[in-house]
Amino acid sequence: MAFEPEPDLSPEEVTERVDETIADNDVALFMKGTELMPQCGYSRKALGLLQQHREDVATVNVLDALDAYREALERHSGRETIPQTFVDGEFVGGSDILEQLDEQGDLAETLDAC
């Protein structure tokens, strides 16, 4: 499931989208670009790692309102870096953490926990 970018999103709309996406999806990835066209290497890496284990990853392109997304995500994770992955409503991390979990053999278990 992917959300298409909408120009001129207000900070309130972004906050609502972040809150709903995290609450309504087992696995949510906030990334730069879309599932079909990631716009940064870290987002591409995070998406690839997740898709090795799950087909039902909800993705949100943050580029349509980057600053508002950073602010809204920081309320959930304490970080404003992109990409950010949430599993079962909990912040897991960015591509670096996903890569560590994968190397340790823990990523599949983390994603299956939901």
The 8 nearest C-alpha neighbors of each residue, nearest first, counted from 0:
[[1, 57, 58, 56, 2, 55, 59, 34],
 [2, 0, 58, 57, 59, 3, 34, 33],
 [1, 3, 59, 4, 58, 60, 0, 57],
 [2, 4, 1, 5, 60, 59, 33, 63],
 [5, 3, 63, 60, 2, 6, 62, 61],
 [4, 6, 63, 3, 8, 7, 64, 2],
 [7, 5, 63, 8, 4, 64, 9, 62],
 [6, 8, 9, 5, 64, 63, 10, 4],
 [9, 7, 6, 12, 64, 13, 5, 10],
 [8, 10, 12, 11, 7, 13, 67, 64],
 [11, 9, 13, 67, 12, 14, 8, 68],
 [12, 10, 14, 9, 13, 15, 8, 16],
 [13, 11, 15, 9, 14, 10, 8, 16],
 [12, 14, 16, 10, 15, 11, 17, 68],
 [15, 13, 11, 17, 71, 16, 12, 18],
 [14, 16, 12, 18, 13, 17, 19, 11],
 [15, 17, 13, 19, 14, 18, 20, 12],
 [18, 16, 14, 20, 15, 19, 13, 21],
 [17, 19, 15, 21, 16, 20, 14, 22],
 [20, 18, 22, 16, 21, 17, 23, 15],
 [19, 21, 17, 23, 22, 18, 16, 24],
 [20, 22, 88, 18, 19, 23, 24, 17],
 [21, 23, 19, 20, 88, 24, 18, 87],
 [22, 24, 20, 19, 21, 25, 88, 18],
 [25, 23, 26, 21, 22, 20, 27, 57],
 [24, 26, 87, 86, 113, 27, 23, 88],
 [27, 25, 86, 56, 24, 85, 57, 87],
 [28, 26, 57, 85, 84, 56, 58, 24],
 [27, 29, 84, 58, 83, 30, 57, 59],
 [30, 28, 59, 83, 82, 58, 60, 61],
 [29, 31, 82, 42, 60, 61, 81, 28],
 [32, 30, 38, 60, 61, 62, 42, 37],
 [33, 31, 37, 38, 60, 36, 30, 62],
 [34, 32, 36, 37, 35, 60, 31, 58],
 [33, 35, 36, 37, 58, 32, 1, 46],
 [36, 34, 33, 37, 32, 1, 43, 38],
 [35, 37, 33, 34, 32, 38, 43, 31],
 [38, 36, 32, 33, 43, 39, 34, 31],
 [39, 37, 32, 31, 36, 40, 42, 33],
 [40, 38, 42, 41, 37, 31, 43, 32],
 [39, 41, 43, 42, 44, 38, 37, 45],
 [42, 40, 44, 43, 39, 94, 45, 82],
 [41, 43, 45, 30, 44, 39, 40, 82],
 [44, 42, 40, 46, 41, 37, 45, 47],
 [43, 45, 41, 47, 42, 46, 40, 94],
 [46, 44, 94, 42, 48, 47, 43, 41],
 [47, 45, 49, 43, 44, 48, 50, 42],
 [46, 48, 50, 44, 49, 45, 43, 51],
 [49, 47, 45, 51, 46, 50, 44, 97],
 [50, 48, 46, 51, 47, 52, 53, 45],
 [49, 51, 53, 47, 52, 48, 54, 46],
 [52, 50, 48, 49, 53, 47, 54, 107],
 [51, 53, 50, 49, 107, 54, 110, 48],
 [54, 52, 50, 55, 49, 51, 56, 110],
 [53, 55, 50, 56, 52, 51, 49, 57],
 [56, 54, 53, 57, 0, 26, 25, 50],
 [55, 57, 26, 27, 54, 58, 53, 0],
 [58, 56, 27, 0, 1, 28, 26, 55],
 [59, 57, 28, 1, 29, 27, 56, 0],
 [58, 60, 29, 2, 30, 61, 1, 28],
 [59, 61, 32, 30, 31, 33, 62, 29],
 [62, 60, 65, 63, 31, 64, 30, 68],
 [61, 63, 65, 64, 60, 31, 32, 4],
 [62, 64, 61, 4, 6, 65, 5, 60],
 [65, 63, 62, 67, 66, 61, 68, 8],
 [64, 66, 62, 68, 61, 67, 63, 69],
 [67, 65, 69, 68, 64, 70, 61, 62],
 [66, 68, 70, 10, 69, 64, 65, 71],
 [69, 67, 71, 65, 70, 66, 72, 61],
 [70, 68, 79, 66, 72, 67, 71, 73],
 [69, 71, 67, 73, 68, 72, 66, 79],
 [70, 72, 68, 14, 73, 74, 69, 67],
 [73, 71, 75, 69, 74, 70, 68, 76],
 [72, 74, 77, 78, 79, 76, 70, 75],
 [75, 73, 72, 71, 76, 77, 70, 78],
 [76, 74, 72, 73, 77, 71, 90, 78],
 [77, 75, 73, 78, 90, 74, 72, 79],
 [76, 78, 73, 74, 75, 79, 72, 90],
 [79, 77, 73, 76, 80, 72, 69, 74],
 [78, 80, 69, 73, 72, 70, 81, 77],
 [81, 79, 78, 82, 69, 83, 93, 73],
 [82, 80, 83, 30, 79, 29, 93, 31],
 [81, 83, 30, 93, 29, 42, 80, 94],
 [84, 82, 93, 29, 81, 92, 28, 85],
 [83, 85, 28, 92, 91, 27, 93, 90],
 [84, 86, 90, 89, 27, 91, 88, 26],
 [87, 85, 26, 89, 88, 25, 90, 91],
 [86, 88, 25, 113, 89, 26, 85, 24],
 [87, 89, 21, 86, 22, 85, 90, 25],
 [90, 88, 85, 86, 87, 91, 21, 76],
 [89, 91, 85, 76, 92, 84, 86, 88],
 [92, 90, 85, 84, 89, 86, 93, 96],
 [93, 91, 96, 84, 83, 90, 97, 94],
 [92, 94, 83, 82, 95, 96, 84, 97],
 [93, 95, 45, 97, 96, 41, 98, 44],
 [96, 94, 98, 93, 97, 99, 92, 45],
 [95, 97, 99, 98, 92, 94, 93, 100],
 [98, 96, 94, 100, 99, 95, 101, 93],
 [97, 99, 101, 95, 96, 100, 94, 102],
 [100, 98, 96, 102, 101, 97, 103, 95],
 [99, 101, 106, 105, 97, 103, 98, 102],
 [100, 102, 106, 104, 98, 99, 103, 105],
 [103, 101, 99, 104, 100, 98, 105, 106],
 [104, 102, 100, 101, 105, 99, 106, 98],
 [103, 105, 101, 102, 106, 100, 107, 108],
 [104, 106, 100, 108, 103, 107, 101, 109],
 [105, 107, 101, 100, 109, 108, 104, 110],
 [108, 106, 110, 109, 105, 52, 111, 104],
 [109, 107, 111, 105, 106, 110, 112, 104],
 [108, 110, 106, 112, 107, 111, 105, 86],
 [109, 111, 107, 108, 112, 106, 113, 86],
 [112, 110, 108, 113, 109, 107, 52, 53],
 [113, 111, 109, 110, 108, 87, 86, 107],
 [112, 87, 111, 25, 110, 86, 109, 26]]
